[in-house]
Amino acid sequence: MNAALHLAATLVLCVAVAGPLARARWVWRAPRTGILLWQMLGLSWALSAVGLLLALGLAPYDAPIPVALARWVDDAVRGDVTPFAVLVVLGLLSALDLVIGLVWTWCSVLRVRRRHRDVLALVARRDDAAPGAFVLDHPHVVAYCVPGARSAVVLSSGALTALTRDQVDAVLGHEHAHGRERHDLVLLPFSALCAVLPKVRLVRSVARAVALLVEMRADESASLRHGAQPLAAALRRFGSARPPEGALGAADVAVEARLDRLAGLPPLPGALRWSALVTGLVLVSTPLSFLVR
């Protein structure tokens, strides 16, 4: 029961922290740290939820979870099961559900991106005014990244007309940051969790918070290369058009919050960054210590 108590405490802590962290603004000052913290928090939650069910179901064996699970499988094969077996089955099914949700979401996104790249090959063109990007003839100001092993950055002809050269470079820097840092992989588990738990408001809030940090991280990368002012000016020119499914857009997430950050939000002190990361590592290591030993 010692493992169950620790896992239950970690699970409760993850859920209790998620809401305030999703609303917190201090992570805006260090988006990369915030992204890492959310990844560790999400992993800790998943491991603790599955581990708690296994720990409760395997409690009669009075052994570490891996050893007890092996004994439970042997007993189940012989037909010798206890009433606690339902908790073990629930734990295994929960783990399977999370994995299937992740794989299903990934495969769905891959199909959409493949179709989109096929369309780009037919209708997009290259333009010296947007080096390294595809240009679509469209009157609205639109820019997005189709991420992947070979990411594609797309800019509309309307954007080339409406933006200055410095602004175009800043927008391209933002989109290339999405592809270079594989922000699609950051968002994937949270999108999968939304698919598995579509009616849980907290899950949707967390997914939105992570999406905002991803955009702020791309803003940070672009502003370091091209300056904050050109990027902020470009963001103000974008309309309400959203990028295609499976793509990451320059101005589809919380533009006002991002403009506030670009206006001069001070970076988070190093001590606070490391404190946040150490806290996340402790949260992850707790369930891992019971699941792998």
C-alpha positions in Angstrom: 0.0 0.0 0.0 3.0 2.3 0.3 3.3 2.5 -3.5 -0.5 3.2 -3.8 -0.3 6.1 -1.2 2.7 7.7 -3.0 1.0 7.3 -6.4 -2.3 8.7 -5.2 -0.5 11.7 -3.6 1.3 12.3 -6.9 -1.9 12.0 -8.9 -3.7 14.4 -6.7 -0.8 16.9 -6.8 -0.7 16.7 -10.6 -4.4 17.5 -10.9 -4.3 20.2 -8.3 -1.3 21.9 -10.0 -2.7 21.7 -13.5 -5.4 24.3 -13.2 -3.3 27.1 -11.6 -0.4 26.3 -14.0 -2.7 26.6 -17.0 -3.8 30.1 -15.8 -0.3 31.2 -14.7 1.5 34.0 -16.5 4.9 33.5 -15.1 5.5 30.6 -17.5 5.1 33.2 -20.4 8.5 34.5 -19.3 10.1 31.2 -20.0 8.0 29.3 -22.6 10.6 26.5 -23.2 10.7 25.8 -19.4 6.9 25.9 -19.3 6.7 23.4 -22.1 9.1 21.0 -20.4 7.2 21.4 -17.1 3.9 20.5 -18.8 5.5 17.5 -20.5 6.8 16.2 -17.2 3.5 17.0 -15.4 1.5 15.1 -18.1 3.8 12.1 -18.0 3.6 12.0 -14.2 -0.2 12.2 -14.3 -0.4 9.3 -16.8 2.1 7.1 -14.9 0.5 7.8 -11.6 -3.1 7.1 -12.8 -2.1 3.8 -14.3 0.3 2.9 -11.5 -2.3 3.6 -8.8 -4.8 1.2 -10.3 -2.0 -1.5 -10.6 -0.8 -0.8 -7.1 -4.2 -1.3 -5.6 -5.0 -4.3 -7.7 -1.7 -6.0 -6.9 -1.6 -5.1 -3.2 -2.3 -8.7 -2.0 1.1 -9.7 -3.5 3.0 -7.4 -1.3 5.8 -7.0 -3.9 7.1 -4.3 -6.2 4.6 -3.6 -9.1 6.7 -5.3 -11.9 7.2 -8.4 -9.7 3.6 -8.5 -8.5 2.3 -8.0 -12.1 4.3 -11.0 -13.3 2.9 -13.1 -10.5 -0.6 -11.9 -11.2 -0.3 -12.9 -14.9 0.9 -16.4 -13.8 -2.1 -16.7 -11.5 -4.5 -15.4 -14.1 -3.3 -18.0 -16.6 -4.1 -20.7 -14.1 -7.5 -19.1 -13.4 -6.6 -18.1 -9.8 -7.7 -14.4 -9.6 -8.8 -12.2 -6.7 -11.5 -9.6 -6.6 -8.7 -7.0 -6.9 -8.1 -8.3 -10.5 -10.6 -5.8 -11.9 -8.3 -3.0 -10.8 -5.4 -4.5 -12.6 -7.4 -5.0 -15.7 -8.6 -1.4 -15.5 -5.0 -0.2 -15.1 -3.8 -2.2 -18.1 -6.8 -1.0 -20.2 -6.1 2.6 -19.2 -2.5 2.3 -20.3 -3.6 0.7 -23.6 -6.3 3.4 -24.1 -3.7 6.2 -23.7 -1.3 4.5 -26.1 -4.0 3.8 -28.7 -5.2 7.4 -28.4 -1.7 8.7 -29.0 -1.1 6.4 -32.0 -4.5 7.1 -33.5 -4.0 10.9 -33.2 -0.6 10.7 -34.7 -1.8 8.6 -37.7 -4.7 10.9 -38.3 -2.4 14.0 -38.3 0.0 12.3 -40.6 -2.7 11.5 -43.1 -3.9 15.1 -43.1 -0.4 16.5 -43.5 0.3 14.1 -46.4 -2.8 15.3 -48.2 -1.9 18.9 -47.6 1.6 18.5 -48.9 0.2 16.9 -52.1 -2.0 19.9 -52.5 0.9 22.3 -52.0 2.9 20.5 -54.7 0.1 21.2 -57.1 -1.0 24.8 -56.3 1.9 26.5 -54.4 4.9 28.2 -55.9 8.2 29.5 -54.7 9.0 33.2 -54.4 12.3 35.0 -53.8 10.4 37.3 -51.4 9.7 34.3 -49.1 12.9 32.1 -49.2 12.4 28.6 -48.0 8.6 28.8 -48.1 5.7 27.9 -50.3 3.5 30.7 -51.5 -0.2 30.3 -52.0 -2.2 32.8 -54.0 -4.7 34.0 -51.4 -5.8 37.6 -50.6 -5.8 37.2 -46.8 -2.7 37.4 -44.6 -1.9 33.8 -43.8 1.2 31.9 -42.6 1.6 28.4 -41.2 3.9 25.5 -40.9 3.1 21.9 -42.0 5.4 20.1 -39.5 7.1 16.8 -40.0 10.5 15.3 -40.8 10.6 17.7 -43.7 8.5 20.6 -42.6 6.9 23.0 -45.0 6.3 26.7 -44.4 3.4 28.3 -46.2 2.8 32.0 -46.8 0.0 33.6 -48.7 0.5 36.2 -51.5 -1.7 38.5 -49.4 1.0 38.3 -46.6 3.7 39.2 -49.1 1.7 42.2 -50.2 0.7 43.4 -46.7 3.9 42.9 -44.8 7.3 44.6 -45.0 10.4 42.5 -45.7 11.4 42.6 -42.1 7.9 41.4 -41.0 8.0 38.6 -43.6 11.4 37.4 -42.3 10.1 37.5 -38.7 7.0 35.5 -39.7 9.1 33.0 -41.6 11.4 32.7 -38.6 8.4 32.0 -36.4 7.1 29.2 -38.7 10.6 27.7 -39.2 11.0 27.5 -35.4 7.8 25.3 -35.3 9.3 22.9 -37.8 12.9 23.0 -36.4 11.9 22.4 -32.8 9.1 19.9 -33.7 6.4 21.6 -31.8 3.9 19.2 -33.3 5.4 16.5 -31.2 5.0 18.7 -28.1 1.3 19.2 -28.8 0.6 15.6 -29.9 0.1 13.9 -26.4 -2.1 16.7 -25.2 -4.2 16.5 -28.4 -4.5 12.7 -27.8 -5.5 13.3 -24.2 -8.3 15.6 -25.5 -9.4 12.9 -27.8 -9.5 10.3 -25.0 -11.1 12.7 -22.5 -13.1 15.1 -24.7 -15.5 16.3 -22.0 -13.0 17.1 -19.3 -12.6 20.9 -19.1 -9.3 20.8 -17.3 -7.8 18.7 -20.1 -8.9 21.3 -22.7 -7.5 24.1 -20.6 -4.2 22.4 -20.3 -4.1 21.8 -24.1 -4.8 25.5 -24.8 -2.1 26.5 -22.3 0.5 24.3 -23.9 -0.5 25.6 -27.4 0.1 29.1 -26.2 3.5 28.3 -24.8 4.4 26.7 -28.1 3.5 29.8 -30.0 5.4 32.0 -27.5 8.5 29.8 -27.9 8.3 30.2 -31.7 7.9 34.0 -31.1 10.9 34.0 -28.8 13.0 32.2 -31.4 11.9 34.5 -34.2 12.4 37.7 -32.2 15.9 36.7 -31.2 16.8 36.5 -34.9 14.7 39.2 -36.4 13.6 41.5 -33.5 10.4 41.7 -31.5 9.0 44.8 -33.2 8.7 43.3 -36.8 7.1 40.2 -35.5 4.6 42.1 -33.3 3.7 44.4 -36.2 3.2 41.3 -38.4 0.9 39.6 -35.9 -1.3 42.6 -35.8 -1.9 42.3 -39.6 -3.2 38.8 -39.4 -6.9 38.2 -39.5 -9.0 35.5 -37.9 -8.3 32.8 -40.5 -7.1 29.6 -38.9 -4.4 27.3 -40.4 -5.4 24.0 -42.0 -5.9 21.0 -39.8 -2.5 19.5 -38.7 -0.6 22.8 -39.3 0.7 25.4 -36.9 -0.2 29.0 -37.6 1.5 32.3 -36.8 -1.5 34.0 -35.4 -4.1 31.4 -34.4 -3.5 31.3 -30.7 -3.9 34.2 -28.1 -2.4 37.0 -30.2 -3.0 39.6 -27.5 -1.1 37.6 -24.9 1.7 37.1 -27.3 1.9 40.8 -28.1 2.0 41.6 -24.4 5.0 39.3 -24.1 6.8 40.7 -27.1 6.3 44.2 -25.7 9.0 43.5 -23.1 8.0 40.9 -20.6 11.2 40.2 -18.5 12.7 36.7 -18.7 12.2 34.4 -15.8 15.3 34.3 -13.5 17.5 31.2 -13.9 16.9 30.1 -10.3 13.1 29.9 -10.8 13.6 28.1 -14.1 15.7 25.4 -12.5 13.3 25.2 -9.5 10.4 24.5 -11.8 12.3 21.9 -13.8 13.5 20.1 -10.6 9.9 20.0 -9.3 8.8 18.5 -12.6 11.6 15.8 -12.4 10.5 14.9 -8.9 6.9 14.5 -10.1 8.0 12.2 -12.9 10.5 10.2 -10.8 8.0 9.3 -8.1 5.7 7.1 -10.2 8.7 5.8 -12.2 10.4 4.6 -9.1 7.4 2.3 -8.3 6.8 1.2 -11.9 10.3 0.1 -12.9 12.0 -1.1 -9.8 
